[in-house]
Amino acid sequence: MKLITGLSLLTLCLASTNTFGGAIVNGDFSSCNYSGWQKDTDGFGELPAGNDFGMVNNAGNCSATLNVDHFDPAGDATGAPLDQAWFANTLFQELDLSGAADSTFSLQIDFAVDSESNSNEIGFIADYFLIGLNDGAGNYYDQTGGLGFLYAPTDVDGAFSQVLSFELDNSFVNQGGWFLDFQLNVGVDDFSLTDAFGSTLFLNSVSLTENKIQSDVPEPTALSLLSLGLLGLYVRKKRR
């Protein structure tokens, strides 16, 4: 009985070695707060005032929001500013890219954007957003590891939503200091240096999953060989 129990524990340990890294903390915002995330306004970190960052709670399904260029009244740059950002709001999180040397990571992002106005106005340049992998020094990279973005800077021209999927290059595996950035930037027009029509980036969920490559015939590990050895001893003992 003791031997069988030992074999069971070894089997459990063997199964637990096949783990997957790459977790995003609070990626679905189920906590309905920003736990696990960091916020920045114009490079000054999180500011105590303004509605630059919010949370939409739809019957317990929460989404994070980034806001820029909202005024009261809307479109009036001489009115009361509701956001503190003059340049950009950024929501970011450092990625856990620990995993098997031959693995890759799948990144999925569910987001939406909306604006109070559109880019058809005379002299109007919309606020814009971008999504990228930041190396911590302000440089952005795409999923291949090259300079660029996961989602290049794009005008917020009305409402739309999208689900993005990326497979990160194997070169990212076990590398530290990589951040996933969501940034909403203030656009400007030719007259007031601010378009004064608010824009919002809604982040619904983010997930990061390790894709561990499995060979057709897995090589025996030391632990599995030990398990087989103990099983052989048990069978031999029963035959006596």
MARDO-862620 format. One record per residue (C-alpha): residue number from 1; residue in three letters; x, y, z. Coordinates in Angstrom, 1 decimal, decimal comma. Layout:
BEGIN
<atom><num>NUM</num><residuo>ALA</residuo><x>X</x><y>Y</y><z>Z</z></atom>
...
END
This chain:
BEGIN
<atom><num>1</num><residuo>MET</residuo><x>0,0</x><y>0,0</y><z>0,0</z></atom>
<atom><num>2</num><residuo>LYS</residuo><x>2,8</x><y>2,4</y><z>0,9</z></atom>
<atom><num>3</num><residuo>LEU</residuo><x>4,5</x><y>1,7</y><z>-2,5</z></atom>
<atom><num>4</num><residuo>ILE</residuo><x>1,3</x><y>2,3</y><z>-4,4</z></atom>
<atom><num>5</num><residuo>THR</residuo><x>0,8</x><y>5,6</y><z>-2,5</z></atom>
<atom><num>6</num><residuo>GLY</residuo><x>4,4</x><y>6,6</y><z>-3,4</z></atom>
<atom><num>7</num><residuo>LEU</residuo><x>3,8</x><y>5,8</y><z>-7,0</z></atom>
<atom><num>8</num><residuo>SER</residuo><x>0,6</x><y>8,0</y><z>-6,9</z></atom>
<atom><num>9</num><residuo>LEU</residuo><x>2,5</x><y>10,9</y><z>-5,5</z></atom>
<atom><num>10</num><residuo>LEU</residuo><x>5,3</x><y>10,5</y><z>-8,1</z></atom>
<atom><num>11</num><residuo>THR</residuo><x>2,7</x><y>10,4</y><z>-10,9</z></atom>
<atom><num>12</num><residuo>LEU</residuo><x>1,1</x><y>13,6</y><z>-9,4</z></atom>
<atom><num>13</num><residuo>CYS</residuo><x>4,5</x><y>15,3</y><z>-9,3</z></atom>
<atom><num>14</num><residuo>LEU</residuo><x>5,2</x><y>14,2</y><z>-12,9</z></atom>
<atom><num>15</num><residuo>ALA</residuo><x>1,9</x><y>15,7</y><z>-14,0</z></atom>
<atom><num>16</num><residuo>SER</residuo><x>2,6</x><y>19,0</y><z>-12,2</z></atom>
<atom><num>17</num><residuo>THR</residuo><x>5,9</x><y>19,5</y><z>-14,0</z></atom>
<atom><num>18</num><residuo>ASN</residuo><x>4,0</x><y>20,2</y><z>-17,2</z></atom>
<atom><num>19</num><residuo>THR</residuo><x>3,0</x><y>23,8</y><z>-16,3</z></atom>
<atom><num>20</num><residuo>PHE</residuo><x>2,3</x><y>26,8</y><z>-18,3</z></atom>
<atom><num>21</num><residuo>GLY</residuo><x>3,6</x><y>30,3</y><z>-17,7</z></atom>
<atom><num>22</num><residuo>GLY</residuo><x>2,5</x><y>33,6</y><z>-19,1</z></atom>
<atom><num>23</num><residuo>ALA</residuo><x>-0,3</x><y>34,6</y><z>-16,8</z></atom>
<atom><num>24</num><residuo>ILE</residuo><x>-1,7</x><y>38,1</y><z>-17,1</z></atom>
<atom><num>25</num><residuo>VAL</residuo><x>-2,8</x><y>39,3</y><z>-13,6</z></atom>
<atom><num>26</num><residuo>ASN</residuo><x>-6,4</x><y>40,4</y><z>-13,6</z></atom>
<atom><num>27</num><residuo>GLY</residuo><x>-6,5</x><y>40,1</y><z>-17,4</z></atom>
<atom><num>28</num><residuo>ASP</residuo><x>-10,3</x><y>39,9</y><z>-17,5</z></atom>
<atom><num>29</num><residuo>PHE</residuo><x>-10,8</x><y>42,7</y><z>-14,9</z></atom>
<atom><num>30</num><residuo>SER</residuo><x>-13,0</x><y>40,3</y><z>-12,9</z></atom>
<atom><num>31</num><residuo>SER</residuo><x>-12,0</x><y>42,2</y><z>-9,8</z></atom>
<atom><num>32</num><residuo>CYS</residuo><x>-13,6</x><y>45,3</y><z>-11,3</z></atom>
<atom><num>33</num><residuo>ASN</residuo><x>-10,4</x><y>47,3</y><z>-10,4</z></atom>
<atom><num>34</num><residuo>TYR</residuo><x>-6,9</x><y>47,8</y><z>-11,7</z></atom>
<atom><num>35</num><residuo>SER</residuo><x>-5,2</x><y>45,1</y><z>-9,6</z></atom>
<atom><num>36</num><residuo>GLY</residuo><x>-2,1</x><y>43,9</y><z>-11,4</z></atom>
<atom><num>37</num><residuo>TRP</residuo><x>-2,0</x><y>46,9</y><z>-13,8</z></atom>
<atom><num>38</num><residuo>GLN</residuo><x>-0,1</x><y>50,2</y><z>-13,7</z></atom>
<atom><num>39</num><residuo>LYS</residuo><x>-1,5</x><y>53,6</y><z>-14,9</z></atom>
<atom><num>40</num><residuo>ASP</residuo><x>0,4</x><y>56,6</y><z>-16,3</z></atom>
<atom><num>41</num><residuo>THR</residuo><x>-0,6</x><y>60,1</y><z>-17,4</z></atom>
<atom><num>42</num><residuo>ASP</residuo><x>1,9</x><y>62,1</y><z>-19,4</z></atom>
<atom><num>43</num><residuo>GLY</residuo><x>4,8</x><y>60,3</y><z>-17,9</z></atom>
<atom><num>44</num><residuo>PHE</residuo><x>4,0</x><y>61,4</y><z>-14,3</z></atom>
<atom><num>45</num><residuo>GLY</residuo><x>2,5</x><y>58,1</y><z>-13,1</z></atom>
<atom><num>46</num><residuo>GLU</residuo><x>-1,0</x><y>57,9</y><z>-11,8</z></atom>
<atom><num>47</num><residuo>LEU</residuo><x>-2,6</x><y>61,3</y><z>-11,0</z></atom>
<atom><num>48</num><residuo>PRO</residuo><x>-5,0</x><y>61,7</y><z>-8,1</z></atom>
<atom><num>49</num><residuo>ALA</residuo><x>-7,6</x><y>63,6</y><z>-10,0</z></atom>
<atom><num>50</num><residuo>GLY</residuo><x>-9,5</x><y>63,3</y><z>-13,3</z></atom>
<atom><num>51</num><residuo>ASN</residuo><x>-11,4</x><y>60,5</y><z>-15,1</z></atom>
<atom><num>52</num><residuo>ASP</residuo><x>-8,4</x><y>59,4</y><z>-17,1</z></atom>
<atom><num>53</num><residuo>PHE</residuo><x>-8,9</x><y>55,8</y><z>-16,0</z></atom>
<atom><num>54</num><residuo>GLY</residuo><x>-12,3</x><y>54,3</y><z>-15,2</z></atom>
<atom><num>55</num><residuo>MET</residuo><x>-14,1</x><y>51,0</y><z>-14,9</z></atom>
<atom><num>56</num><residuo>VAL</residuo><x>-17,3</x><y>50,0</y><z>-16,6</z></atom>
<atom><num>57</num><residuo>ASN</residuo><x>-19,3</x><y>47,5</y><z>-14,7</z></atom>
<atom><num>58</num><residuo>ASN</residuo><x>-22,0</x><y>45,7</y><z>-16,7</z></atom>
<atom><num>59</num><residuo>ALA</residuo><x>-23,7</x><y>43,4</y><z>-14,3</z></atom>
<atom><num>60</num><residuo>GLY</residuo><x>-20,4</x><y>42,2</y><z>-12,9</z></atom>
<atom><num>61</num><residuo>ASN</residuo><x>-18,6</x><y>42,1</y><z>-16,3</z></atom>
<atom><num>62</num><residuo>CYS</residuo><x>-16,0</x><y>44,8</y><z>-16,0</z></atom>
<atom><num>63</num><residuo>SER</residuo><x>-13,9</x><y>46,6</y><z>-18,6</z></atom>
<atom><num>64</num><residuo>ALA</residuo><x>-11,1</x><y>49,1</y><z>-18,0</z></atom>
<atom><num>65</num><residuo>THR</residuo><x>-11,4</x><y>52,5</y><z>-19,7</z></atom>
<atom><num>66</num><residuo>LEU</residuo><x>-8,8</x><y>55,1</y><z>-20,8</z></atom>
<atom><num>67</num><residuo>ASN</residuo><x>-10,1</x><y>58,6</y><z>-21,5</z></atom>
<atom><num>68</num><residuo>VAL</residuo><x>-8,6</x><y>61,7</y><z>-23,1</z></atom>
<atom><num>69</num><residuo>ASP</residuo><x>-10,0</x><y>65,1</y><z>-24,3</z></atom>
<atom><num>70</num><residuo>HIS</residuo><x>-13,3</x><y>65,1</y><z>-22,4</z></atom>
<atom><num>71</num><residuo>PHE</residuo><x>-14,5</x><y>68,6</y><z>-21,6</z></atom>
<atom><num>72</num><residuo>ASP</residuo><x>-17,6</x><y>70,0</y><z>-20,1</z></atom>
<atom><num>73</num><residuo>PRO</residuo><x>-19,3</x><y>71,0</y><z>-22,3</z></atom>
<atom><num>74</num><residuo>ALA</residuo><x>-18,1</x><y>68,5</y><z>-24,9</z></atom>
<atom><num>75</num><residuo>GLY</residuo><x>-16,0</x><y>70,0</y><z>-27,7</z></atom>
<atom><num>76</num><residuo>ASP</residuo><x>-15,3</x><y>73,2</y><z>-25,8</z></atom>
<atom><num>77</num><residuo>ALA</residuo><x>-11,6</x><y>73,5</y><z>-25,0</z></atom>
<atom><num>78</num><residuo>THR</residuo><x>-12,3</x><y>76,5</y><z>-22,8</z></atom>
<atom><num>79</num><residuo>GLY</residuo><x>-14,7</x><y>74,4</y><z>-20,6</z></atom>
<atom><num>80</num><residuo>ALA</residuo><x>-13,8</x><y>72,3</y><z>-17,6</z></atom>
<atom><num>81</num><residuo>PRO</residuo><x>-11,4</x><y>69,5</y><z>-18,5</z></atom>
<atom><num>82</num><residuo>LEU</residuo><x>-12,6</x><y>66,2</y><z>-17,2</z></atom>
<atom><num>83</num><residuo>ASP</residuo><x>-9,3</x><y>64,4</y><z>-18,0</z></atom>
<atom><num>84</num><residuo>GLN</residuo><x>-5,8</x><y>65,4</y><z>-16,8</z></atom>
<atom><num>85</num><residuo>ALA</residuo><x>-3,9</x><y>64,1</y><z>-19,7</z></atom>
<atom><num>86</num><residuo>TRP</residuo><x>-2,5</x><y>66,6</y><z>-22,2</z></atom>
<atom><num>87</num><residuo>PHE</residuo><x>-0,6</x><y>64,0</y><z>-24,2</z></atom>
<atom><num>88</num><residuo>ALA</residuo><x>-1,4</x><y>60,4</y><z>-23,4</z></atom>
<atom><num>89</num><residuo>ASN</residuo><x>-2,8</x><y>57,9</y><z>-20,9</z></atom>
<atom><num>90</num><residuo>THR</residuo><x>-1,1</x><y>54,5</y><z>-20,7</z></atom>
<atom><num>91</num><residuo>LEU</residuo><x>-2,2</x><y>51,3</y><z>-19,0</z></atom>
<atom><num>92</num><residuo>PHE</residuo><x>0,5</x><y>48,6</y><z>-18,8</z></atom>
<atom><num>93</num><residuo>GLN</residuo><x>1,6</x><y>45,4</y><z>-17,1</z></atom>
<atom><num>94</num><residuo>GLU</residuo><x>4,9</x><y>43,6</y><z>-17,1</z></atom>
<atom><num>95</num><residuo>LEU</residuo><x>4,6</x><y>40,2</y><z>-18,8</z></atom>
<atom><num>96</num><residuo>ASP</residuo><x>5,5</x><y>36,8</y><z>-17,3</z></atom>
<atom><num>97</num><residuo>LEU</residuo><x>7,3</x><y>35,1</y><z>-20,2</z></atom>
<atom><num>98</num><residuo>SER</residuo><x>8,8</x><y>32,3</y><z>-18,3</z></atom>
<atom><num>99</num><residuo>GLY</residuo><x>8,4</x><y>29,0</y><z>-20,1</z></atom>
<atom><num>100</num><residuo>ALA</residuo><x>9,9</x><y>26,1</y><z>-21,9</z></atom>
<atom><num>101</num><residuo>ALA</residuo><x>12,8</x><y>27,0</y><z>-24,2</z></atom>
<atom><num>102</num><residuo>ASP</residuo><x>11,1</x><y>25,7</y><z>-27,3</z></atom>
<atom><num>103</num><residuo>SER</residuo><x>7,7</x><y>27,3</y><z>-26,6</z></atom>
<atom><num>104</num><residuo>THR</residuo><x>5,9</x><y>30,4</y><z>-27,8</z></atom>
<atom><num>105</num><residuo>PHE</residuo><x>3,2</x><y>32,6</y><z>-26,3</z></atom>
<atom><num>106</num><residuo>SER</residuo><x>-0,3</x><y>33,4</y><z>-27,6</z></atom>
<atom><num>107</num><residuo>LEU</residuo><x>-1,6</x><y>36,9</y><z>-26,7</z></atom>
<atom><num>108</num><residuo>GLN</residuo><x>-5,3</x><y>37,7</y><z>-27,1</z></atom>
<atom><num>109</num><residuo>ILE</residuo><x>-6,8</x><y>41,2</y><z>-26,7</z></atom>
<atom><num>110</num><residuo>ASP</residuo><x>-10,4</x><y>42,1</y><z>-26,7</z></atom>
<atom><num>111</num><residuo>PHE</residuo><x>-10,9</x><y>45,9</y><z>-26,9</z></atom>
<atom><num>112</num><residuo>ALA</residuo><x>-13,1</x><y>48,7</y><z>-28,3</z></atom>
<atom><num>113</num><residuo>VAL</residuo><x>-12,8</x><y>52,4</y><z>-28,9</z></atom>
<atom><num>114</num><residuo>ASP</residuo><x>-15,3</x><y>55,3</y><z>-29,2</z></atom>
<atom><num>115</num><residuo>SER</residuo><x>-15,2</x><y>59,0</y><z>-29,6</z></atom>
<atom><num>116</num><residuo>GLU</residuo><x>-17,6</x><y>62,0</y><z>-29,1</z></atom>
<atom><num>117</num><residuo>SER</residuo><x>-17,1</x><y>63,2</y><z>-32,6</z></atom>
<atom><num>118</num><residuo>ASN</residuo><x>-15,4</x><y>62,1</y><z>-35,9</z></atom>
<atom><num>119</num><residuo>SER</residuo><x>-12,6</x><y>63,1</y><z>-38,2</z></atom>
<atom><num>120</num><residuo>ASN</residuo><x>-14,9</x><y>64,7</y><z>-40,8</z></atom>
<atom><num>121</num><residuo>GLU</residuo><x>-14,8</x><y>68,0</y><z>-39,0</z></atom>
<atom><num>122</num><residuo>ILE</residuo><x>-12,8</x><y>70,8</y><z>-40,6</z></atom>
<atom><num>123</num><residuo>GLY</residuo><x>-9,3</x><y>71,0</y><z>-39,0</z></atom>
<atom><num>124</num><residuo>PHE</residuo><x>-10,0</x><y>68,0</y><z>-36,8</z></atom>
<atom><num>125</num><residuo>ILE</residuo><x>-7,3</x><y>65,3</y><z>-36,2</z></atom>
<atom><num>126</num><residuo>ALA</residuo><x>-8,7</x><y>62,5</y><z>-34,0</z></atom>
<atom><num>127</num><residuo>ASP</residuo><x>-7,3</x><y>61,2</y><z>-30,8</z></atom>
<atom><num>128</num><residuo>TYR</residuo><x>-5,4</x><y>58,0</y><z>-31,5</z></atom>
<atom><num>129</num><residuo>PHE</residuo><x>-4,4</x><y>54,8</y><z>-29,7</z></atom>
<atom><num>130</num><residuo>LEU</residuo><x>-1,8</x><y>52,1</y><z>-30,0</z></atom>
<atom><num>131</num><residuo>ILE</residuo><x>-0,9</x><y>48,7</y><z>-28,5</z></atom>
<atom><num>132</num><residuo>GLY</residuo><x>2,7</x><y>47,5</y><z>-28,2</z></atom>
<atom><num>133</num><residuo>LEU</residuo><x>5,3</x><y>45,6</y><z>-26,4</z></atom>
<atom><num>134</num><residuo>ASN</residuo><x>7,5</x><y>48,0</y><z>-24,5</z></atom>
<atom><num>135</num><residuo>ASP</residuo><x>11,1</x><y>47,1</y><z>-23,5</z></atom>
<atom><num>136</num><residuo>GLY</residuo><x>10,9</x><y>49,4</y><z>-20,5</z></atom>
<atom><num>137</num><residuo>ALA</residuo><x>13,1</x><y>52,1</y><z>-22,2</z></atom>
<atom><num>138</num><residuo>GLY</residuo><x>10,2</x><y>53,5</y><z>-24,2</z></atom>
<atom><num>139</num><residuo>ASN</residuo><x>10,8</x><y>51,5</y><z>-27,4</z></atom>
<atom><num>140</num><residuo>TYR</residuo><x>7,9</x><y>49,6</y><z>-29,0</z></atom>
<atom><num>141</num><residuo>TYR</residuo><x>8,1</x><y>46,2</y><z>-30,6</z></atom>
<atom><num>142</num><residuo>ASP</residuo><x>5,7</x><y>43,9</y><z>-32,5</z></atom>
<atom><num>143</num><residuo>GLN</residuo><x>5,1</x><y>40,2</y><z>-32,0</z></atom>
<atom><num>144</num><residuo>THR</residuo><x>8,1</x><y>39,2</y><z>-34,1</z></atom>
<atom><num>145</num><residuo>GLY</residuo><x>10,5</x><y>41,1</y><z>-31,9</z></atom>
<atom><num>146</num><residuo>GLY</residuo><x>11,1</x><y>43,9</y><z>-34,4</z></atom>
<atom><num>147</num><residuo>LEU</residuo><x>10,6</x><y>47,6</y><z>-33,8</z></atom>
<atom><num>148</num><residuo>GLY</residuo><x>6,9</x><y>48,5</y><z>-34,3</z></atom>
<atom><num>149</num><residuo>PHE</residuo><x>3,6</x><y>47,9</y><z>-32,7</z></atom>
<atom><num>150</num><residuo>LEU</residuo><x>1,1</x><y>45,1</y><z>-32,1</z></atom>
<atom><num>151</num><residuo>TYR</residuo><x>-1,5</x><y>47,7</y><z>-33,3</z></atom>
<atom><num>152</num><residuo>ALA</residuo><x>-0,1</x><y>50,7</y><z>-35,0</z></atom>
<atom><num>153</num><residuo>PRO</residuo><x>-1,2</x><y>54,2</y><z>-33,9</z></atom>
<atom><num>154</num><residuo>THR</residuo><x>-4,8</x><y>54,6</y><z>-35,2</z></atom>
<atom><num>155</num><residuo>ASP</residuo><x>-7,3</x><y>57,4</y><z>-35,1</z></atom>
<atom><num>156</num><residuo>VAL</residuo><x>-10,3</x><y>57,0</y><z>-32,9</z></atom>
<atom><num>157</num><residuo>ASP</residuo><x>-13,0</x><y>57,8</y><z>-35,5</z></atom>
<atom><num>158</num><residuo>GLY</residuo><x>-16,3</x><y>56,7</y><z>-34,0</z></atom>
<atom><num>159</num><residuo>ALA</residuo><x>-17,0</x><y>53,3</y><z>-32,3</z></atom>
<atom><num>160</num><residuo>PHE</residuo><x>-15,6</x><y>49,9</y><z>-33,2</z></atom>
<atom><num>161</num><residuo>SER</residuo><x>-14,4</x><y>46,8</y><z>-31,4</z></atom>
<atom><num>162</num><residuo>GLN</residuo><x>-12,0</x><y>44,1</y><z>-32,2</z></atom>
<atom><num>163</num><residuo>VAL</residuo><x>-10,4</x><y>40,9</y><z>-30,9</z></atom>
<atom><num>164</num><residuo>LEU</residuo><x>-6,7</x><y>40,5</y><z>-31,7</z></atom>
<atom><num>165</num><residuo>SER</residuo><x>-4,6</x><y>37,4</y><z>-31,6</z></atom>
<atom><num>166</num><residuo>PHE</residuo><x>-0,8</x><y>37,3</y><z>-31,8</z></atom>
<atom><num>167</num><residuo>GLU</residuo><x>1,8</x><y>34,6</y><z>-31,4</z></atom>
<atom><num>168</num><residuo>LEU</residuo><x>4,9</x><y>36,0</y><z>-29,9</z></atom>
<atom><num>169</num><residuo>ASP</residuo><x>8,3</x><y>35,0</y><z>-31,3</z></atom>
<atom><num>170</num><residuo>ASN</residuo><x>10,2</x><y>32,4</y><z>-29,4</z></atom>
<atom><num>171</num><residuo>SER</residuo><x>12,9</x><y>35,0</y><z>-28,7</z></atom>
<atom><num>172</num><residuo>PHE</residuo><x>10,6</x><y>36,5</y><z>-26,0</z></atom>
<atom><num>173</num><residuo>VAL</residuo><x>10,6</x><y>33,3</y><z>-24,0</z></atom>
<atom><num>174</num><residuo>ASN</residuo><x>12,2</x><y>33,7</y><z>-20,5</z></atom>
<atom><num>175</num><residuo>GLN</residuo><x>13,0</x><y>37,3</y><z>-21,2</z></atom>
<atom><num>176</num><residuo>GLY</residuo><x>12,2</x><y>39,8</y><z>-18,5</z></atom>
<atom><num>177</num><residuo>GLY</residuo><x>11,5</x><y>43,5</y><z>-18,6</z></atom>
<atom><num>178</num><residuo>TRP</residuo><x>8,8</x><y>43,4</y><z>-21,3</z></atom>
<atom><num>179</num><residuo>PHE</residuo><x>5,6</x><y>45,3</y><z>-20,8</z></atom>
<atom><num>180</num><residuo>LEU</residuo><x>2,3</x><y>45,3</y><z>-22,7</z></atom>
<atom><num>181</num><residuo>ASP</residuo><x>1,2</x><y>48,9</y><z>-23,2</z></atom>
<atom><num>182</num><residuo>PHE</residuo><x>-2,3</x><y>50,3</y><z>-24,1</z></atom>
<atom><num>183</num><residuo>GLN</residuo><x>-2,0</x><y>54,0</y><z>-24,9</z></atom>
<atom><num>184</num><residuo>LEU</residuo><x>-4,6</x><y>56,6</y><z>-25,8</z></atom>
<atom><num>185</num><residuo>ASN</residuo><x>-3,1</x><y>59,8</y><z>-27,2</z></atom>
<atom><num>186</num><residuo>VAL</residuo><x>-4,5</x><y>63,3</y><z>-27,5</z></atom>
<atom><num>187</num><residuo>GLY</residuo><x>-5,0</x><y>64,5</y><z>-31,0</z></atom>
<atom><num>188</num><residuo>VAL</residuo><x>-4,6</x><y>68,2</y><z>-32,0</z></atom>
<atom><num>189</num><residuo>ASP</residuo><x>-6,3</x><y>70,5</y><z>-34,5</z></atom>
<atom><num>190</num><residuo>ASP</residuo><x>-5,0</x><y>73,7</y><z>-36,2</z></atom>
<atom><num>191</num><residuo>PHE</residuo><x>-7,0</x><y>76,1</y><z>-34,1</z></atom>
<atom><num>192</num><residuo>SER</residuo><x>-7,0</x><y>75,2</y><z>-30,4</z></atom>
<atom><num>193</num><residuo>LEU</residuo><x>-4,1</x><y>72,7</y><z>-30,0</z></atom>
<atom><num>194</num><residuo>THR</residuo><x>-6,7</x><y>70,2</y><z>-28,7</z></atom>
<atom><num>195</num><residuo>ASP</residuo><x>-9,6</x><y>68,7</y><z>-30,6</z></atom>
<atom><num>196</num><residuo>ALA</residuo><x>-11,7</x><y>68,9</y><z>-27,3</z></atom>
<atom><num>197</num><residuo>PHE</residuo><x>-13,9</x><y>65,9</y><z>-28,3</z></atom>
<atom><num>198</num><residuo>GLY</residuo><x>-13,3</x><y>63,0</y><z>-25,9</z></atom>
<atom><num>199</num><residuo>SER</residuo><x>-12,2</x><y>59,5</y><z>-26,8</z></atom>
<atom><num>200</num><residuo>THR</residuo><x>-12,3</x><y>56,3</y><z>-24,9</z></atom>
<atom><num>201</num><residuo>LEU</residuo><x>-10,4</x><y>53,0</y><z>-25,2</z></atom>
<atom><num>202</num><residuo>PHE</residuo><x>-12,2</x><y>50,1</y><z>-23,6</z></atom>
<atom><num>203</num><residuo>LEU</residuo><x>-10,1</x><y>47,1</y><z>-22,6</z></atom>
<atom><num>204</num><residuo>ASN</residuo><x>-12,4</x><y>44,1</y><z>-22,0</z></atom>
<atom><num>205</num><residuo>SER</residuo><x>-9,8</x><y>41,3</y><z>-21,6</z></atom>
<atom><num>206</num><residuo>VAL</residuo><x>-6,2</x><y>40,2</y><z>-22,1</z></atom>
<atom><num>207</num><residuo>SER</residuo><x>-4,8</x><y>36,7</y><z>-22,0</z></atom>
<atom><num>208</num><residuo>LEU</residuo><x>-1,3</x><y>35,3</y><z>-22,4</z></atom>
<atom><num>209</num><residuo>THR</residuo><x>-0,9</x><y>31,5</y><z>-22,9</z></atom>
<atom><num>210</num><residuo>GLU</residuo><x>2,2</x><y>29,4</y><z>-23,3</z></atom>
<atom><num>211</num><residuo>ASN</residuo><x>2,2</x><y>27,2</y><z>-26,4</z></atom>
<atom><num>212</num><residuo>LYS</residuo><x>4,4</x><y>24,3</y><z>-25,2</z></atom>
<atom><num>213</num><residuo>ILE</residuo><x>5,6</x><y>22,2</y><z>-28,1</z></atom>
<atom><num>214</num><residuo>GLN</residuo><x>4,9</x><y>18,5</y><z>-27,5</z></atom>
<atom><num>215</num><residuo>SER</residuo><x>7,0</x><y>15,9</y><z>-29,4</z></atom>
<atom><num>216</num><residuo>ASP</residuo><x>5,3</x><y>12,9</y><z>-30,9</z></atom>
<atom><num>217</num><residuo>VAL</residuo><x>7,3</x><y>10,5</y><z>-28,7</z></atom>
<atom><num>218</num><residuo>PRO</residuo><x>8,2</x><y>12,3</y><z>-25,5</z></atom>
<atom><num>219</num><residuo>GLU</residuo><x>11,6</x><y>11,5</y><z>-24,1</z></atom>
<atom><num>220</num><residuo>PRO</residuo><x>11,5</x><y>9,8</y><z>-20,7</z></atom>
<atom><num>221</num><residuo>THR</residuo><x>12,4</x><y>12,1</y><z>-17,8</z></atom>
<atom><num>222</num><residuo>ALA</residuo><x>14,3</x><y>11,0</y><z>-14,7</z></atom>
<atom><num>223</num><residuo>LEU</residuo><x>11,1</x><y>11,2</y><z>-12,7</z></atom>
<atom><num>224</num><residuo>SER</residuo><x>9,1</x><y>9,0</y><z>-15,1</z></atom>
<atom><num>225</num><residuo>LEU</residuo><x>12,0</x><y>6,5</y><z>-15,2</z></atom>
<atom><num>226</num><residuo>LEU</residuo><x>12,0</x><y>6,4</y><z>-11,4</z></atom>
<atom><num>227</num><residuo>SER</residuo><x>8,2</x><y>5,8</y><z>-11,4</z></atom>
<atom><num>228</num><residuo>LEU</residuo><x>8,6</x><y>2,9</y><z>-13,8</z></atom>
<atom><num>229</num><residuo>GLY</residuo><x>11,5</x><y>1,5</y><z>-11,7</z></atom>
<atom><num>230</num><residuo>LEU</residuo><x>9,4</x><y>1,5</y><z>-8,5</z></atom>
<atom><num>231</num><residuo>LEU</residuo><x>6,5</x><y>-0,1</y><z>-10,4</z></atom>
<atom><num>232</num><residuo>GLY</residuo><x>8,8</x><y>-2,9</y><z>-11,5</z></atom>
<atom><num>233</num><residuo>LEU</residuo><x>9,9</x><y>-3,5</y><z>-7,9</z></atom>
<atom><num>234</num><residuo>TYR</residuo><x>6,3</x><y>-3,6</y><z>-6,8</z></atom>
<atom><num>235</num><residuo>VAL</residuo><x>5,4</x><y>-6,2</y><z>-9,4</z></atom>
<atom><num>236</num><residuo>ARG</residuo><x>8,5</x><y>-8,3</y><z>-8,7</z></atom>
<atom><num>237</num><residuo>LYS</residuo><x>7,6</x><y>-8,3</y><z>-5,0</z></atom>
<atom><num>238</num><residuo>LYS</residuo><x>4,1</x><y>-9,5</y><z>-5,6</z></atom>
<atom><num>239</num><residuo>ARG</residuo><x>5,3</x><y>-12,4</y><z>-7,7</z></atom>
<atom><num>240</num><residuo>ARG</residuo><x>7,4</x><y>-13,8</y><z>-4,8</z></atom>
END
